[in-house]
Amino acid sequence: MPLTVFGANLIIVTICLLWLLSGNYKSKFYQVVNNKLMLASIVFFCVHLVGLLWTEDLAWGLHIVHKMWYFLLLLPILFTIVNKNYIKYYIFSFLLAIAITEVASYLVWFELVEPFKNATVINPTPFMSHISYNPILAFAIYLVIHEIFFNKKMTNLLFSFYSFFAICMTINMFITGGRAGQVVFFVMLSIIIFQILDKQRIKSILVILFLIPGIFISAYQFSDIFQARMDLMTKEVSDFSGKYPDSSVGLRINFAINSWQLIKENPLIGVGTGDFPTEYIKINEINTPELPKTSNPHNMYTLVLVQHGLVGLISLLSIFYFQLKLSLNSPNKLIRDTGLTLPLIFLVMMLSDSYLLGHYTTLMFIFFSSFLYKDFEKT
């Protein structure tokens, strides 16, 4: 998944074709319709499909619908074929792929190999942009830390390996430039601390107040790119409409301000699935003609609200609601904790970009959702 778009899509198409030939469709249909998360996922796709009815830019609308097909087909298909006994292999394969990307990142960073694909020595993320890499890396760190603290059968050798892996990934988090992923890292760390110190809320808060500032200060002192991007973000936020209107932060703030006017004009059902770029150009020419236009406000909630209004936002949030509800009902510690963490970190990271439109992050979300929220005993 994190290594190649073509390879991931080839595997996805192969799985879907095999599923179409696999038979037992009645049983699979009942699995899907009896799971509220699957229904919420399909409804979310259907909202995009129905939104084509009042869109003016049908071509862009179809482009967005194409990006959403994971929620109609891939998630329900994976949901019907995942096997409880293979969950450890699903997670291991994900961590193995992350390990490969991490090794490649360090090879570039230490200048042992020439930078390739998306990587530079300053920002060594070869297989994908740092925008996608760091949130995925944060979730991988969570899985490893959870294994360290809760796998009672772990040998000393495996414990040492996983601990080393977690430290290396944490360092890698701060030698790459994904600020959203770094925020997600601190959110993830807070969640795992609460899970480790179960029912000890005061102690959990004290550990968080000590550990997170310690990591932040250490990263700021020892990572040039982290220090530079934090300093830049501070400047951009403090004067986003003055010196830095076209900065990363400045543009996001202006996207939000302009988009809010579109939302107020179309609060219930939005402007349609394909009309965000067109409508944004109009409002941008009135309010901020000196700033660039965009087809993506870099905020999933804003995008959904503009395109589909409150109806779309409710359909989006229902996915996360059912994830949280289903995970709380799980008797398995790994499934319950991970099932809670996945939606929580996505709810945070979607404030900074449309992470359910991106290939890598959407695929991770779908992949883990397919087995974290399935009642295997019932099905």
C-alpha positions as CSV (number, residue, x, y, z in Angstrom):
1,M,0.0,0.0,0.0
2,P,2.6,2.7,0.9
3,L,5.1,1.6,-1.8
4,T,3.2,2.0,-5.1
5,V,-0.1,3.3,-6.3
6,F,-0.1,1.0,-9.3
7,G,0.7,-2.1,-7.2
8,A,-2.0,-1.3,-4.7
9,N,-4.6,-0.7,-7.4
10,L,-3.6,-3.9,-9.2
11,I,-4.2,-5.9,-6.0
12,I,-7.5,-4.1,-5.3
13,V,-8.8,-4.9,-8.8
14,T,-7.6,-8.6,-8.5
15,I,-9.4,-8.9,-5.1
16,C,-12.6,-7.4,-6.5
17,L,-12.6,-9.7,-9.6
18,L,-12.0,-12.8,-7.4
19,W,-14.8,-11.7,-5.1
20,L,-17.2,-11.5,-8.1
21,L,-16.4,-15.1,-8.9
22,S,-16.4,-16.4,-5.4
23,G,-20.1,-17.2,-5.0
24,N,-22.1,-17.2,-1.7
25,Y,-23.4,-13.8,-2.5
26,K,-26.5,-14.0,-0.3
27,S,-24.4,-14.5,2.8
28,K,-22.1,-11.7,1.9
29,F,-25.0,-9.4,1.2
30,Y,-26.5,-10.1,4.6
31,Q,-23.1,-9.4,6.2
32,V,-23.0,-6.0,4.6
33,V,-26.6,-4.9,5.3
34,N,-26.5,-6.1,8.9
35,N,-23.5,-3.9,9.7
36,K,-24.3,-0.2,10.3
37,L,-20.8,0.9,9.4
38,M,-21.0,-0.7,6.0
39,L,-24.4,0.9,5.4
40,A,-23.0,4.3,6.5
41,S,-20.1,3.9,4.1
42,I,-22.5,3.1,1.2
43,V,-24.7,6.0,2.1
44,F,-21.7,8.3,2.1
45,F,-20.9,7.2,-1.5
46,C,-24.5,7.6,-2.5
47,V,-24.6,11.2,-1.2
48,H,-21.8,11.9,-3.7
49,L,-23.7,10.1,-6.5
50,V,-26.9,12.0,-5.8
51,G,-25.0,15.3,-5.6
52,L,-24.3,14.9,-9.3
53,L,-28.0,15.8,-10.0
54,W,-27.4,19.5,-9.2
55,T,-23.8,19.9,-10.1
56,E,-22.8,22.0,-13.1
57,D,-19.4,20.5,-13.6
58,L,-20.3,16.9,-14.3
59,A,-16.8,15.9,-15.3
60,W,-15.3,17.0,-12.0
61,G,-18.2,15.5,-10.2
62,L,-17.5,12.1,-11.8
63,H,-13.9,12.5,-10.8
64,I,-14.8,12.9,-7.2
65,V,-17.3,10.0,-7.3
66,H,-14.5,7.9,-8.8
67,K,-12.3,8.7,-5.8
68,M,-15.2,7.7,-3.4
69,W,-15.7,4.2,-4.9
70,Y,-13.8,2.6,-2.1
71,F,-16.7,3.3,0.2
72,L,-19.2,1.6,-2.1
73,L,-17.3,-1.4,-3.2
74,L,-13.9,-2.0,-1.7
75,L,-14.8,-1.7,2.0
76,P,-17.9,-3.9,1.8
77,I,-15.9,-6.5,-0.4
78,L,-13.0,-6.6,2.1
79,F,-15.5,-6.8,5.0
80,T,-17.0,-10.0,3.6
81,I,-13.7,-11.8,3.1
82,V,-11.5,-10.9,6.0
83,N,-10.7,-13.7,8.4
84,K,-10.4,-13.3,12.1
85,N,-7.5,-15.7,12.2
86,Y,-5.5,-13.6,9.7
87,I,-5.8,-10.2,11.5
88,K,-2.3,-10.6,12.9
89,Y,-1.1,-11.1,9.3
90,Y,-3.0,-8.0,8.0
91,I,-1.3,-5.9,10.7
92,F,2.1,-7.5,10.2
93,S,2.0,-6.9,6.4
94,F,1.2,-3.2,7.0
95,L,4.0,-2.8,9.5
96,L,6.4,-4.6,7.1
97,A,5.6,-2.2,4.3
98,I,6.1,0.8,6.7
99,A,9.4,-0.7,7.7
100,I,10.5,-0.8,4.1
101,T,9.5,2.8,3.6
102,E,11.3,3.8,6.8
103,V,14.5,2.1,5.8
104,A,14.4,3.8,2.4
105,S,13.8,7.1,4.2
106,Y,16.9,6.7,6.4
107,L,19.0,5.6,3.5
108,V,18.2,8.9,1.8
109,W,18.6,10.9,5.0
110,F,22.0,9.5,5.7
111,E,22.9,10.0,2.0
112,L,23.7,6.4,1.5
113,V,21.6,6.4,-1.6
114,E,20.6,9.2,-4.0
115,P,17.2,10.8,-3.3
116,F,14.6,9.1,-5.5
117,K,10.9,9.7,-6.4
118,N,9.5,12.2,-3.9
119,A,12.4,12.2,-1.5
120,T,15.0,14.8,-0.7
121,V,17.8,14.7,1.9
122,I,15.9,17.4,3.9
123,N,12.6,15.6,3.6
124,P,13.2,11.9,2.9
125,T,9.8,10.5,2.0
126,P,10.4,8.6,-1.2
127,F,7.2,6.6,-1.9
128,M,4.7,9.3,-1.1
129,S,4.5,12.9,0.0
130,H,5.0,13.8,3.6
131,I,1.4,14.9,3.7
132,S,0.3,11.2,3.5
133,Y,3.5,9.6,4.9
134,N,3.5,11.1,8.4
135,P,-0.1,10.3,9.4
136,I,0.3,6.7,8.2
137,L,3.6,6.5,10.1
138,A,1.9,7.8,13.3
139,F,-0.7,5.0,13.1
140,A,2.1,2.4,12.5
141,I,3.9,3.7,15.7
142,Y,0.6,3.2,17.6
143,L,0.3,-0.4,16.5
144,V,3.9,-1.1,17.6
145,I,3.5,0.6,20.9
146,H,0.3,-1.3,21.6
147,E,2.0,-4.5,20.8
148,I,4.8,-3.7,23.2
149,F,2.6,-3.0,26.1
150,F,-0.3,-5.5,25.6
151,N,1.2,-8.6,24.0
152,K,1.9,-10.7,27.0
153,K,3.4,-13.5,24.9
154,M,6.1,-11.3,23.4
155,T,9.6,-12.7,23.8
156,N,12.5,-10.5,25.0
157,L,14.0,-10.6,21.6
158,L,10.8,-9.4,19.9
159,F,10.3,-6.8,22.6
160,S,13.8,-5.4,21.9
161,F,13.1,-5.4,18.2
162,Y,9.7,-3.7,18.5
163,S,11.1,-1.1,20.9
164,F,13.9,-0.3,18.5
165,F,11.4,-0.1,15.7
166,A,9.1,2.3,17.6
167,I,12.1,4.6,18.4
168,C,13.3,4.6,14.8
169,M,9.8,5.4,13.5
170,T,9.4,8.2,16.1
171,I,12.7,9.8,15.0
172,N,11.7,9.4,11.4
173,M,8.5,11.3,12.2
174,F,10.5,14.4,13.0
175,I,13.1,14.2,10.2
176,T,10.3,14.4,7.6
177,G,8.1,17.4,7.0
178,G,4.5,16.3,7.6
179,R,3.1,18.7,10.2
180,A,-0.4,17.1,10.2
181,G,1.2,13.7,10.8
182,Q,3.2,15.2,13.7
183,V,0.1,16.6,15.3
184,V,-1.5,13.1,14.8
185,F,1.5,11.6,16.4
186,F,0.9,13.6,19.6
187,V,-2.8,12.8,19.5
188,M,-2.0,9.1,19.1
189,L,0.5,9.3,22.0
190,S,-2.2,10.8,24.2
191,I,-4.6,8.0,23.3
192,I,-2.2,5.2,23.9
193,I,-1.2,6.6,27.2
194,F,-4.8,6.6,28.3
195,Q,-5.2,3.0,27.1
196,I,-2.0,1.9,28.9
197,L,-3.0,3.6,32.1
198,D,-6.5,2.4,31.9
199,K,-8.9,4.0,34.5
200,Q,-6.0,6.1,35.9
201,R,-7.0,9.4,34.4
202,I,-5.0,11.8,36.6
203,K,-1.8,9.7,36.1
204,S,-2.5,9.6,32.3
205,I,-2.8,13.4,32.2
206,L,0.4,13.9,34.2
207,V,2.3,11.5,31.9
208,I,0.9,13.3,28.8
209,L,1.8,16.7,30.2
210,F,5.4,15.5,30.9
211,L,6.0,13.3,27.8
212,I,4.6,15.3,24.9
213,P,6.3,18.6,25.7
214,G,9.5,16.6,26.3
215,I,9.3,14.9,22.8
216,F,8.3,18.2,21.2
217,I,11.3,20.1,22.7
218,S,13.7,17.3,21.9
219,A,12.5,17.2,18.3
220,Y,12.7,21.0,18.0
221,Q,16.3,21.0,19.3
222,F,17.6,18.1,17.2
223,S,15.6,18.2,13.9
224,D,16.4,21.1,11.6
225,I,13.3,20.5,9.4
226,F,11.0,20.2,12.4
227,Q,12.3,23.4,13.9
228,A,12.1,25.3,10.6
229,R,8.6,24.2,9.9
230,M,7.4,25.0,13.4
231,D,8.9,28.5,13.2
232,L,7.4,29.0,9.8
233,M,4.0,27.8,11.0
234,T,4.1,30.3,13.9
235,K,4.9,33.1,11.5
236,E,2.2,32.1,9.1
237,V,-0.5,31.8,11.7
238,S,0.4,35.2,13.3
239,D,0.2,37.1,10.1
240,F,-1.7,34.9,7.6
241,S,-3.4,37.9,5.9
242,G,-0.3,40.1,5.9
243,K,3.1,38.8,4.9
244,Y,2.0,35.2,4.5
245,P,-1.3,35.0,2.7
246,D,-0.1,32.5,0.2
247,S,1.8,30.3,2.7
248,S,0.6,26.8,3.5
249,V,-1.2,27.9,6.6
250,G,-2.3,31.2,5.1
251,L,-3.9,29.5,2.1
252,R,-5.7,27.0,4.3
253,I,-7.2,29.8,6.4
254,N,-8.3,31.7,3.4
255,F,-9.7,28.6,1.8
256,A,-11.8,28.1,5.0
257,I,-13.0,31.7,5.1
258,N,-14.1,31.7,1.5
259,S,-15.6,28.3,1.7
260,W,-17.7,29.3,4.7
261,Q,-19.5,31.8,2.5
262,L,-20.4,29.0,0.1
263,I,-21.6,26.9,3.0
264,K,-23.9,29.7,4.3
265,E,-25.4,30.1,0.8
266,N,-26.0,26.3,0.4
267,P,-26.3,24.9,4.0
268,L,-28.5,21.9,3.5
269,I,-27.4,20.0,0.3
270,G,-24.4,22.1,-0.8
271,V,-23.4,23.1,-4.4
272,G,-23.1,19.6,-5.8
273,T,-20.5,17.0,-6.0
274,G,-18.5,18.6,-8.8
275,D,-19.0,22.3,-8.2
276,F,-16.5,23.2,-5.5
277,P,-13.7,24.4,-7.9
278,T,-16.2,26.5,-10.0
279,E,-17.9,28.1,-7.0
280,Y,-14.6,28.7,-5.2
281,I,-13.3,30.6,-8.2
282,K,-16.3,32.9,-8.0
283,I,-15.9,33.7,-4.3
284,N,-12.1,33.9,-4.6
285,E,-12.3,36.5,-7.3
286,I,-14.5,38.6,-5.0
287,N,-12.7,38.2,-1.7
288,T,-9.1,37.3,-2.4
289,P,-8.3,37.7,-6.2
290,E,-4.6,37.9,-5.5
291,L,-4.6,34.4,-4.1
292,P,-4.7,31.2,-6.1
293,K,-7.8,29.2,-6.8
294,T,-8.2,25.6,-5.5
295,S,-10.1,22.5,-6.1
296,N,-9.6,21.3,-2.6
297,P,-9.9,23.4,0.6
298,H,-7.5,21.1,2.4
299,N,-10.1,20.3,5.0
300,M,-12.4,17.3,4.6
301,Y,-15.2,18.8,6.6
302,T,-15.2,22.0,4.6
303,L,-15.1,20.1,1.3
304,V,-18.1,17.9,2.3
305,L,-20.1,20.9,3.6
306,V,-19.5,22.9,0.4
307,Q,-20.4,19.9,-1.8
308,H,-23.2,18.3,0.1
309,G,-24.1,20.6,3.0
310,L,-25.3,19.3,6.4
311,V,-26.6,16.1,4.7
312,G,-23.1,15.3,3.6
313,L,-21.5,16.1,6.9
314,I,-23.9,13.9,8.8
315,S,-23.2,11.0,6.4
316,L,-19.5,11.5,6.9
317,L,-19.7,11.7,10.7
318,S,-22.0,8.7,10.8
319,I,-19.1,6.5,9.6
320,F,-16.9,7.6,12.5
321,Y,-19.8,7.3,15.0
322,F,-20.4,3.7,14.1
323,Q,-16.7,2.9,14.1
324,L,-16.5,4.2,17.7
325,K,-19.7,2.4,18.8
326,L,-18.7,-0.9,17.2
327,S,-15.2,-0.8,18.7
328,L,-16.5,-0.2,22.2
329,N,-18.5,-3.4,21.9
330,S,-15.5,-5.6,21.0
331,P,-14.2,-8.0,23.7
332,N,-10.8,-8.0,22.1
333,K,-8.3,-5.5,23.5
334,L,-6.4,-4.9,20.3
335,I,-9.5,-4.6,18.2
336,R,-11.2,-2.3,20.7
337,D,-8.2,0.0,21.2
338,T,-7.2,0.2,17.6
339,G,-10.8,0.6,16.5
340,L,-11.2,3.6,18.7
341,T,-7.8,5.1,17.7
342,L,-8.3,4.9,13.9
343,P,-11.4,7.2,13.7
344,L,-10.1,9.6,16.4
345,I,-6.8,10.3,14.5
346,F,-8.7,10.7,11.2
347,L,-11.2,13.1,12.8
348,V,-8.2,15.3,13.8
349,M,-6.1,15.0,10.6
350,M,-9.1,15.8,8.4
351,L,-9.0,19.3,9.8
352,S,-5.8,20.0,7.8
353,D,-6.5,18.1,4.5
354,S,-9.1,16.0,2.7
355,Y,-7.5,12.7,3.8
356,L,-10.4,10.6,2.5
357,L,-9.7,11.7,-1.0
358,G,-6.0,10.8,-1.0
359,H,-5.0,7.3,-2.2
360,Y,-2.7,6.2,0.6
361,T,-4.6,7.5,3.6
362,T,-8.0,6.4,2.2
363,L,-6.7,2.9,1.5
364,M,-5.3,2.6,5.0
365,F,-8.6,3.7,6.4
366,I,-10.5,1.2,4.3
367,F,-8.1,-1.6,4.9
368,F,-8.3,-1.4,8.7
369,S,-12.0,-0.6,8.8
370,S,-12.7,-3.9,7.0
371,F,-11.6,-6.0,9.9
372,L,-11.7,-3.8,13.0
373,Y,-15.4,-3.4,13.0
374,K,-16.6,-6.9,12.0
375,D,-18.4,-9.1,14.5
376,F,-16.8,-12.3,13.5
377,E,-18.7,-14.4,16.0
378,K,-22.0,-13.1,14.6
379,T,-21.1,-13.4,10.9
